[in-house]
């Protein structure tokens, strides 16, 4: 279990693949960990080196005192890139991971070769909703959030058809440390990044499940509009964790985009 002992946090990470291949860095959603990317791993490793990690407060990474900020979490990702000495990366983030990716591309553009923003947003309405979720977590623990989270993350037909997958995701949610959830939920709640999007110069694709109620198609359209040259791909019959609901479609979009950027030799911070 590799642990990066960074200046202000210890992050659990996994680095797989040949050192001579381009590096893809994967950043997880709120209430998940690096295993959420398992469906994508075989295809990615066929062409790339893959750096996965557990965001601060999640998985086997350290839990520090809440609240956190998106800027702090982006700096964590930048520090991990430095620690692993992999050079600039093709960054892929889903939900909270995509929020981190936006901030990373603005704060540390030299570390981002391309950006895949998946089921994510640049701002999250309303603070009251997040305060309610945080209060529920304090009163009932993470277990009090599971049912509502599953309904947001997956369309009803998938929930009915894939009970084993849903059970595995429920277990992943339940292993999220309470303080880590509160810290990261606070970062998502307080995030305001739309005004920064025009500063992103890395080649960008946006992927969203058409039925995502958590980070909607409309929010993805904001990302496409504000990030120059960004492409938008909508996955039908998918909600928030589209990489798990529609792994073949999602993975193909990811591999094709990153392979094209790698083949083009995309300059850091340039299109």
Long-range contacts (C-beta under 8 A, 24 or more apart in sequence): 1-60, 3-60, 4-53, 4-79, 4-80, 4-83, 4-84, 6-76, 6-79, 6-80, 6-83, 7-79, 8-64, 9-56, 9-61, 9-62, 9-64, 9-76, 10-61, 10-62, 11-53, 11-54, 11-56, 11-61, 11-62, 11-76, 11-80, 12-53, 12-54, 12-59, 12-60, 12-61, 13-51, 13-52, 13-53, 13-54, 13-80, 13-84, 14-50, 14-51, 14-52, 14-53, 15-49, 15-50, 15-51, 15-52, 15-84, 15-86, 16-41, 16-45, 16-49, 16-50, 16-52, 17-44, 17-45, 17-48, 17-49, 17-50, 18-49, 19-49, 21-47, 21-48, 21-49, 22-47, 22-48, 22-49, 22-90, 22-113, 22-258, 22-262, 23-48, 23-49, 23-50, 23-51, 23-86, 23-87, 23-88, 23-89, 23-90, 24-48, 24-49, 24-50, 24-51, 24-89, 24-90, 24-91, 24-92, 24-258, 25-50, 25-51, 25-52, 25-53, 25-77, 25-81, 25-86, 25-89, 25-90, 25-91, 25-92, 26-50, 26-51, 26-52, 26-53, 26-92, 26-93, 26-97, 27-53, 27-55, 27-77, 27-91, 27-92, 27-93, 27-94, 27-96, 27-97, 27-98, 27-100, 27-101, 28-52, 28-53, 28-54, 28-55, 28-58, 28-59, 28-94, 28-96, 28-97, 29-94, 29-95, 29-96, 29-97, 29-119, 29-240, 29-241, 30-58, 30-95, 30-96, 30-181, 30-184, 30-185, 30-188, 31-58, 31-142, 31-145, 31-149, 31-172, 31-173, 31-176, 31-181, 32-58, 32-169, 32-172, 32-173, 32-176, 33-58, 33-59, 33-60, 33-172, 33-175, 33-176, 34-59, 35-59, 35-172, 36-94, 36-172, 36-241, 36-243, 36-244, 37-243, 39-243, 39-244, 39-247, 39-250, 39-251, 40-243, 40-247, 40-250, 40-251, 40-254, 43-251, 43-252, 43-254, 43-255, 44-251, 44-254, 44-255, 47-255, 47-258, 47-259, 48-90, 48-258, 48-262, 49-86, 51-80, 51-81, 51-84, 51-86, 51-89, 53-77, 53-80, 55-96, 55-97, 55-100, 55-184, 56-180, 56-183, 56-184, 57-176, 57-177, 57-179, 57-180, 57-181, 57-183, 57-184, 58-176, 58-177, 58-180, 58-184, 59-175, 61-180, 63-177, 63-179, 63-180, 63-183, 64-183, 65-179, 65-183, 66-179, 66-180, 66-182, 66-183, 66-186, 67-182, 67-183, 67-186, 67-187, 67-190, 68-183, 68-184, 68-186, 68-187, 69-186, 69-187, 69-190, 70-99, 70-100, 70-103, 70-187, 70-188, 70-190, 70-191, 70-193, 71-103, 71-107, 72-187, 73-100, 73-103, 73-184, 73-187, 74-100, 74-103, 74-104, 74-107, 74-108, 75-107, 75-108, 77-104, 78-104, 78-107, 78-108, 78-111, 81-108, 81-111, 88-112, 88-113, 88-268, 89-113, 90-114, 90-116, 90-258, 90-261, 90-262, 91-115, 91-116, 91-202, 92-116, 92-118, 92-254, 92-258, 93-117, 93-118, 93-120, 94-118, 94-119, 94-120, 94-241, 94-242, 94-243, 95-119, 95-120, 95-214, 95-215, 95-240, 96-120, 96-184, 96-187, 96-188, 98-215, 99-187, 99-188, 99-191, 99-193, 102-193, 102-196, 102-197, 102-200, 102-223, 103-193, 103-196, 105-200, 105-201, 105-202, 105-204, 106-193, 106-196, 106-199, 106-200, 109-200, 109-201, 109-202, 109-268, 109-269, 110-268, 110-269, 111-268, 112-202, 112-268, 112-269, 113-202, 113-203, 113-261, 113-262, 113-266, 113-268, 114-202, 114-203, 114-204, 114-205, 114-257, 114-258, 114-261, 114-266, 115-200, 115-202, 115-203, 115-204, 115-205, 115-227, 116-204, 116-205, 116-207, 116-254, 116-257, 116-258, 117-204, 117-205, 117-206, 117-207, 117-220, 117-223, 117-230, 118-206, 118-207, 118-208, 118-242, 118-243, 118-250, 119-207, 119-208, 119-209, 119-212, 119-214, 119-215, 119-220, 119-240, 119-241, 119-242, 120-215, 120-219, 120-220, 120-223, 121-215, 121-216, 121-219, 121-220, 121-222, 121-223, 122-191, 122-192, 122-193, 122-194, 122-196, 122-197, 122-219, 122-222, 122-223, 122-226, 123-191, 123-192, 123-193, 123-194, 123-219, 124-188, 124-189, 124-191, 124-215, 127-189, 127-190, 130-185, 130-186, 130-188, 130-189, 131-189, 133-185, 134-182, 134-185, 134-186, 134-189, 137-178, 137-181, 137-182, 137-185, 138-178, 138-182, 141-178, 142-173, 142-174, 142-176, 142-178, 142-181, 143-174, 145-173, 145-181, 146-170, 146-173, 146-174, 149-173, 152-213, 152-214, 152-239, 152-240, 153-214, 153-239, 153-240, 153-241, 154-239, 154-240, 154-241, 154-244, 154-245, 155-209, 155-211, 155-237, 155-238, 155-239, 155-245, 157-237, 158-237, 158-238, 158-239, 158-245, 165-244, 169-241, 169-244, 194-222, 194-226, 197-222, 197-223, 197-226, 197-227, 198-226, 198-227, 198-228, 200-227, 200-228, 201-228, 201-269, 201-270, 201-271, 202-266, 202-268, 202-269, 203-229, 203-261, 203-266, 203-271, 204-229, 204-230, 204-231, 205-230, 205-231, 205-232, 205-233, 205-253, 205-257, 206-230, 206-231, 206-232, 206-233, 207-232, 207-233, 207-235, 207-242, 207-250, 207-253, 207-254, 208-232, 208-233, 208-234, 208-235, 208-242, 209-234, 209-235, 209-238, 209-239, 209-240, 209-241, 209-242, 209-245, 209-246, 210-234, 210-235, 210-236, 210-237, 210-238, 211-237, 211-238, 211-239, 212-238, 212-239, 212-240, 212-242, 213-239, 213-240, 214-239, 214-240, 215-240, 228-271, 229-271, 231-257
